Amino acid sequence: MIDMIVELENNNRYLILDETIIKKNNSRENDTKYYFAVKLDQNEEPTNNYLFFEESKSDDEIFLSPITDKETKDILLTKFTINFIGKVYDQI
């Protein structure tokens, strides 16, 4: 979903910048996918508002829920920072 624009129920639109999977209990069934996104304005230009989202699925539909838990946000910030640094070094 990287580079896709998603629209939430409140009509806010976000551009997905990155995604990651966090494994839980060494079981693929418990893997959770997370996204890092920037809010878009009415002209679909990026704003200074960023969010982490957690993916859930129901009946083959994907739903995104904003992360509100500070501990989860801290883990995701670290994970996405490492991803970004890796991408930068890959381009050097």
Buried (B, 14 or more C-beta within 10 A) or exposed (E): BEEEEBEBEEEBBBBBBBBBEBEEEEEEEEEEBBBBBBBBEEEEEBEEEEBBBBBEEEEEEEEBEEBEEEEBEEBBEEBBEEBEEEEEEEEE
